[in-house]
Amino acid sequence: MGVLLLGLGWTWLSRVPEAGNADRLPSPRTGFPAPDFVAESSRGERISLAAQRGDVVVVNLWASWCGPCRTEMPVIQQLYEADFDRGLRVLAVNSTVQDREADARGFAQELGLTFPVLLDRDGAVTRRYLVRALPSTFVIDRHGVIRAVIVGGASRAALQSAVEPLLNEAP
């Protein structure tokens, strides 16, 4: 009887939330709306994910001390440069709550990043996306739906295969 109650409890707790509770998803995942956020860039601009609607967006959460982040970031920069005109946008969200702003800025400058580098000073974006490992990358379609999640350093092939079909979809 206890196993049955435990199973029922687990089923209830792990159910898919109703559409009206999209911002309370247990974890951002493929096929569900990407949680919106607003963060300040390293240049002082306030940038929101919602403002990118209509474009394909790569949201990458990272830190300057993260080895896989350092390996992955030049790949993201190359994709951004190659596909910006096709509607690819990148929001590189530094988990500043686990990093230092000066280190994040130095990292971006050293690697010549030209896309927005956002600072998650209070950890709100990191928590909202339930990030457990860095880097974590979310590929979001033109309608704001997460279409791929890549945890750990992503190769060019993995990112390209996630982004390319979305860029080919009509806006």
C-alpha positions as CSV (number, residue, x, y, z in Angstrom):
1,M,0.0,0.0,0.0
2,G,2.8,2.4,0.8
3,V,4.5,1.8,-2.5
4,L,1.2,2.6,-4.3
5,L,0.9,5.9,-2.3
6,L,4.5,6.7,-3.0
7,G,3.9,6.0,-6.7
8,L,0.8,8.2,-6.9
9,G,2.6,11.0,-5.0
10,W,5.5,10.9,-7.4
11,T,3.2,10.8,-10.4
12,W,1.4,13.9,-9.2
13,L,4.6,15.8,-8.4
14,S,6.2,15.0,-11.8
15,R,3.1,15.8,-13.9
16,V,3.4,18.3,-16.8
17,P,2.1,21.6,-15.6
18,E,-1.0,23.2,-17.2
19,A,-0.3,25.7,-20.0
20,G,-1.2,28.6,-17.7
21,N,1.7,27.7,-15.4
22,A,4.4,27.7,-18.2
23,D,6.7,29.9,-16.0
24,R,6.5,27.3,-13.2
25,L,7.9,24.3,-15.3
26,P,9.9,22.0,-13.2
27,S,12.8,22.4,-15.7
28,P,13.1,24.2,-19.0
29,R,13.0,21.4,-21.6
30,T,12.6,20.7,-25.2
31,G,9.1,21.4,-26.5
32,F,8.2,23.9,-23.8
33,P,8.3,27.8,-23.8
34,A,11.6,29.2,-22.8
35,P,11.3,31.1,-19.5
36,D,11.6,34.8,-20.2
37,F,14.3,36.9,-18.4
38,V,15.8,40.4,-18.5
39,A,19.4,40.9,-17.7
40,E,21.9,43.7,-18.0
41,S,24.7,43.4,-20.6
42,S,28.3,44.0,-19.9
43,R,27.7,47.3,-21.8
44,G,24.9,48.4,-19.5
45,E,22.0,47.6,-21.8
46,R,18.9,45.7,-20.4
47,I,18.1,42.8,-22.8
48,S,15.2,40.5,-22.6
49,L,14.7,37.1,-24.2
50,A,11.1,38.1,-25.2
51,A,12.5,40.9,-27.3
52,Q,14.3,38.3,-29.5
53,R,11.0,36.7,-30.5
54,G,11.0,36.1,-34.3
55,D,14.7,35.1,-34.3
56,V,16.4,31.8,-33.4
57,V,18.1,32.3,-30.1
58,V,21.0,30.5,-28.4
59,V,21.0,31.1,-24.7
60,N,24.3,30.0,-23.2
61,L,24.9,30.0,-19.5
62,W,28.6,30.1,-18.6
63,A,31.4,31.2,-16.3
64,S,34.9,32.5,-17.0
65,W,36.5,29.7,-14.9
66,C,34.7,27.0,-16.8
67,G,37.0,25.0,-19.2
68,P,34.3,23.7,-21.5
69,C,32.8,27.2,-21.7
70,R,36.2,28.5,-23.0
71,T,36.2,25.7,-25.6
72,E,32.6,26.2,-26.7
73,M,32.5,30.0,-26.8
74,P,34.6,30.4,-30.0
75,V,32.3,27.9,-31.8
76,I,29.2,30.0,-30.7
77,Q,30.9,33.1,-32.0
78,Q,31.6,31.5,-35.4
79,L,28.0,30.4,-35.7
80,Y,26.8,33.9,-34.7
81,E,28.9,35.6,-37.3
82,A,27.9,33.1,-40.0
83,D,24.2,33.1,-39.3
84,F,23.4,36.5,-37.8
85,D,21.9,37.7,-41.1
86,R,19.6,34.6,-41.2
87,G,18.2,35.5,-37.8
88,L,20.5,33.8,-35.3
89,R,20.9,35.7,-32.0
90,V,23.1,34.7,-29.0
91,L,22.5,35.7,-25.4
92,A,25.6,34.6,-23.4
93,V,24.5,34.7,-19.8
94,N,27.4,34.8,-17.4
95,S,26.5,33.1,-14.1
96,T,28.0,36.1,-12.3
97,V,26.6,34.9,-9.0
98,Q,29.4,32.2,-9.4
99,D,31.9,34.4,-11.2
100,R,33.3,38.0,-11.1
101,E,32.2,40.7,-13.5
102,A,35.7,41.7,-14.3
103,D,36.6,38.1,-15.2
104,A,33.5,37.8,-17.4
105,R,34.3,41.0,-19.3
106,G,38.0,39.9,-19.7
107,F,36.8,36.5,-21.0
108,A,34.5,38.2,-23.6
109,Q,37.2,40.6,-24.6
110,E,39.9,38.0,-24.9
111,L,37.7,35.8,-27.1
112,G,36.5,38.7,-29.2
113,L,32.8,38.0,-28.5
114,T,30.5,40.4,-30.4
115,F,27.1,39.1,-29.2
116,P,25.5,40.4,-25.9
117,V,27.2,39.1,-22.8
118,L,24.6,39.3,-20.0
119,L,25.4,39.4,-16.3
120,D,23.3,37.2,-14.0
121,R,24.4,39.0,-10.9
122,D,21.7,37.6,-8.6
123,G,21.5,34.2,-10.1
124,A,17.9,34.6,-11.2
125,V,18.5,33.3,-14.8
126,T,20.6,30.5,-13.6
127,R,17.9,29.5,-11.1
128,R,15.0,30.0,-13.6
129,Y,16.8,27.7,-16.1
130,L,17.7,25.2,-13.3
131,V,21.3,25.1,-14.4
132,R,23.2,22.3,-12.7
133,A,26.3,22.3,-14.9
134,L,28.1,24.9,-17.0
135,P,28.0,25.5,-19.8
136,S,24.3,24.9,-20.4
137,T,22.9,25.9,-23.8
138,F,19.3,26.3,-24.8
139,V,18.4,26.6,-28.5
140,I,15.1,28.5,-28.9
141,D,13.0,28.7,-32.0
142,R,11.4,31.9,-33.5
143,H,8.3,31.3,-31.4
144,G,10.1,31.1,-28.1
145,V,10.0,27.3,-27.7
146,I,13.1,25.4,-26.5
147,R,14.0,23.0,-29.3
148,A,17.3,21.7,-27.9
149,V,19.2,21.6,-24.6
150,I,22.9,20.9,-24.6
151,V,24.6,20.5,-21.2
152,G,28.4,20.6,-21.2
153,G,30.6,21.9,-24.0
154,A,28.9,21.6,-27.3
155,S,30.7,20.9,-30.6
156,R,30.2,22.9,-33.7
157,A,28.3,19.9,-35.2
158,A,26.0,19.7,-32.3
159,L,25.2,23.4,-32.3
160,Q,24.9,23.6,-36.1
161,S,22.5,20.6,-36.2
162,A,20.3,22.2,-33.5
163,V,20.3,25.7,-35.1
164,E,20.2,25.0,-38.9
165,P,16.7,23.5,-39.2
166,L,15.3,26.4,-37.1
167,L,17.0,29.0,-39.3
168,N,15.4,27.3,-42.4
169,E,11.9,27.6,-40.9
170,A,9.8,30.5,-42.0
171,P,9.8,33.5,-39.6
